[in-house]
């Protein structure tokens, strides 16, 4: 029987690396670290919405947490003279301290790194947010899908794209699903570099869910070593 698997998780350890990189010796530390990671991700998802963030990676050393934010518009996150990143670091420190852990959280220093991502049209989180933005501006959903797919396929790194949206499309009483696809999206091929993202468009008559799959060619072991 077929089972739907997450395209990222399906390729972990093959062509993908973990987005949280740390090691915990005892269950209490592990539980605390997972709770901190989840709290940071939840906060950043809400706080950096609209800033074209593609991924948030978390690394740990003995007494510091390094948060790597990858975005196609770093200027929006950093702010004038680095004000934005300083404020964001303080807010993350506050979030970490609020996680119950018996006082251990106060020792953790936060280091925020912001990295720029080239060709945002080949990044599924950016594409998903572009669709959400179009729908929130009350543009017709078919036009939004068609224009977005053409924009993505114009990028030479992209070999295939699939977009699915579901909800009360066009304000209809009954929810339904629409899908558009161009090129190839081989989900079962483990060496296929498939970027997947989910997003939500908040409309007056309900939430519309968006899923984006982008196929950027195959990754072979030689490429990985290089």
N, C-alpha and C positions, 0 to 999 in steps of 0.2 A: 504494500500500500504506500502511496506517496505521503510524505510528511514535508510540510513547509519548514525550511530551516533559514536562519538569518544568514545572508550571504557573507557577512563579516565573520561571524562565529564559525561558520562552516570551513573557513580558510585559515583559522588561527593555527600558527605553528607551521604552516605550509608556505603561504606568501604574505601572511599578515603577522604583525606583532601585537602584543597585548597593549591596551590603552592605559592600563594601570600597571606600573612596574615596581614591585616591592616584594619583600619577603617577611613573614612573621613567624616567629618560633612557637608561640603559644596561642591557643584559641582566643584568649581575651584580646590580645594585640590584633589578631586577624579581624575579629568582630569590630573592634574600634576603627581599624583602617578602612574596612568596607563601608562603615557608617559615615566616616569622614569623606571618603570618595563620593559616595552617593549624595551627600549634602552639598559638596562643592559643585558637582555636575548639575544638580537641581537648581542651585542658585545661579550659576553661570548661564544655564539655558534660558532662564527668565531675564536675567540682567543684560545679557548680550544679544537679545533677540533683535534682529534687524541690522546687526553689525557683520553679517556674512561670515560667521564662524564655521569652519569646516570640521574641527575636532578639538577636544580637550583631553590632553594626556597628563597623567600624574605619575611622578617618580618620587621615591623616598630615600633619604639617607638616615643616619642615626637620629638626628634631631632636626631635620628640615624636610619640608614638603615642597617639591618643585612642580608648579603647574604650568604646562605648556599650552598656550592657546594659539591655534593656527587659524588665521583669518585672511581673507583677500583684501580687507580694508583695515590694515593695522593702525592707520592714523585715527580712525574713529575710536578704537580701544585705548590707544596711548594718550590721546588728548593733547592739548597745547602744553608744550614743555614737560610732558610726562605726567601731567596732573591726573589724567584718567587712570593710568596704570597704578599710580601710588594709592589713589582712592580705592581702586579695585582690590589691591593687596590687603589694605586695612579691612575691607568688607569680608574678604575670604578668611582673614585671621579671626574676625568676630564669629563667623560661621563655624570655624573649627573649634573655637573655645566653647561654643554652645552645645557641641556634641557631648553627651554624658560619658565620662571615662575615668572618673576618680582623680582628676587633676592632671593627668598626663598630657592633655591637649595644650596646656599653657607653655610647655617646653618647646613645642614645634614652631620653628620659624618658617615663614612662607616666602617662597621666591617665585615671582611671576615672570615668565618669558613669553613674549609675543612674537610669533613667526609669520612671515608673509607667505601666502600661497599664490603661486602663479596660475594662470588660466582658470579663473573661477567657474567658467561654464562647464568644465569637466569635473567639478566637485558636486556630488549629489545633494549635500545639505544646502549649498548656495542655490542650486536649481530649485529645490523644494521650497525654499523661502521665497524665491522669485515668483513661483506659482501662487503661493499663499498671499503675497503682496498684491498680485493682479486680481485675485478673487476678492480680497478685502476692499479693493478699490471699485468693486461691483462691475468688473469687466466680464463679458460673456465667457463662460468656462471653456468652450470649444476653441475660441480664438486664443485664449491664454495658453492652452495646451499646444496648439499648432505652432504659435510663435516661439514658445519655449523650446519645443523639439527642434525646430529649424535652427535656433540659436546654438543649441547644444551640438547638433550634427555639423555645424559650420566649423567646429573645433577639430583640428586634424588629429588630436590624441584620441578622440572618441570614435568607436566603431559601431556602437549601438546604444539605444536609449529606450527605456520603457517607463511610462508614467501612468499611475492609476490614481484616480480621485473618487471618493465616495462620500455621500451625505445628501443633504437636500439641495441638489444641484439646480441652479436657476430659481431657487425659492419654491420648488415643487413640494407638494404635501408629502409625497412618498419618497424616501431616500433611495438612491440607486448608485451604481458604480459605472464609471466611464474609464476607458483605457486607450492609450495611444502608444504605438511602438514604431521605431525605425531601426533598421540594421539588425544585428545579432545581439542577443543577451544570453550566453550559454551558462545558466545557473549551476549546472551539474559539473562543469569543468573546473577542477580545483585550481589549475594554474591561471584561470581567467581572472583578470584584475577587474572585479565588479565592485563598484562603489554604491552603497545603498543608504537611503535616508528616509526618515518619516518626518512629517511636519503637519501642523494643524492651522487651518484658516478660520479665524473667529468672525462669524457673520451674525447679523441680528436674528436670523431664524435658525441658528444652530452652528455646530462645528463641522467643517469639511475636512476629512482626512486625506492626506497626500502621501503617496509612496513614489520614490524615484529610484530606478536602477540605471547605472551608467556603466557600459562595458568599454574599457580602455585598452584592449589587446591582452595578449598572454604574457605572463612573467615566467621565464625559464630559470633554472638553477644558476646558469652562468650570469644572467642579469643580476640575480640576487647577490652573488659573490662580488661582482663588480661594484 
